[in-house]
Amino acid sequence: MRKSGFTLIELMSASVVLAVLAAIAIPSFTRSQVRMKESEVKTAAHALQMAVEDYKAHYGWEKPDNAAPLVWVCQNWLPLYIRIKGNPFNTTSPFIRGGPPQYIGEIGYEFSTRNDPYTITCMGGTQGVIILTLVEGQ
């Protein structure tokens, strides 16, 4: 007479199958989360570039001699949801700052008096890799 229930072999084989599925799914899920956060950073960097270009077209900003217009654009012309948004990788560091980015998920903007008056750089990944650099006219 056979009793109802699972044998030890059946339970162990089911556990092995679940462990293999988890070993495949968890790293893939983690990578997709990093890509999603990088996508947020790139979107905000492009929005910053579009705000600068809109400001230039509106006010005729050809070749500024200092960074004041760029700072003003970052504070006033960006969409509100980007200005108040926090860093998607952590909540402690700012999202957009003057100068080169220092933290993962940060967008930095720099002013120059060279041919390209501004550079927007953003950092992402888990190792702090530069994922996007935008300069004027590109």
N, C-alpha and C positions, 0 to 999 in steps of 0.2 A: 504494500500500500504506500502510495506516494503522498507526502504532505504538501500543502500549497506553500508557495514562497519562492525566493530566489536562492540559488546555490552561491557558494563563495566565489566560484569561478565566474559566474555571470556578473556578480557585483564588481569583481576586480576588473573584468574586461570593460564594463561600462565606465568605471572610474578612469581607466587608461584612455578611452575614447574621449571623455570629457577633458582630461588633462591635455591631450594633443590639440583639441579644438581651442582650448584656452591659450595654449602656447602660440598658436597661430593668430588668434584674434586680438589679444591684448597689445602686442607691439604694433599691429596695423592700426588699431584704434588710437594709440598714442601718437603715431606719426600723422594721422589725419587731424588730430587736435592741433598739433604744431603748425601744419599747413593752413588750417583755418585761421589761426591767430596771425600767421604771416600775411594771409590774405587781407585781414583787417588793417594791418599796418600799411600794406601797399595801397589799399584803397584810400586811407587817410593821407598818405604821401601824394597820391595823384590829386586828391581834393585840395591839398595845400598848393600844389603847382597850378591847378586851375584857378584858385583864388588869386594867386600872384599874377597870373596872366590876365585875368579879368580886371584886376586893379590897374595893371599897366595899360590896358586898352582904354579903360575909363578915364584915367588921369594923365595919360600920355607919358608914363614913366619910361623914359628911354634909357638913360645911363645915370643912375643915382650915384651920389658921391659918398653915401653912408648907408648903414643898415636900417635906419629909422623906418623907411617905407615897408621894408620886409617884416619888421617887428609889428608894425601897425596892421599889416595884412593878417598876420598870424593871430592877432588879438581880436580883430573886428570883421574880417571878410570871410573867415572860415565858417562853414555851417555849424550851428550850435552843438549838434550832436557830436561833432569831432572835437570842438573846443572843450567840452565838459567830459569827454570820454577818457577813461583811464587806460593805462597800458594794459593790453590784453594778456601779456605774459605774467605780469605781477601788478599789484594794485598800489605799490608804494612809490614808484618812480613816475615822473611826468611822461605824458605821451608825446608832446611836441615841445622842443626846447631849442634855444639858440646855441649854435656851436655844433660840433660833431656829436653823434649819438654815443652815449656812454653805457647804456643798459640795453639788454635784449628787449625788443619791442618798442624802442624809442625812435622817434623821427627827429633828426637834427637839420637845421637850416643854417647856412653860412652865407655871408655876403662877401663879395670880392670886387675889386675895382678892375679886374682883368676883363677879358672879352666876355666871359660868362658872369653876370653880376650876382647870380645866386646859385647855390647847389643845395639840393634836398637829398639827404641820405637817411636810409632807415636800416635798422638792424633787427635780425630775427633769428630763427633757429634755436637750437638748444646750446650752441657754442658761441653765440654772438657774431654770426656771420653777416656781412653787409649783403642785403638781399635786393636793394634797389638804390640807384643813384640817378637823380634827375637834375639836369642843368637847363638853363634857359634855352628855349627854342626846340627842345626835344620832347 
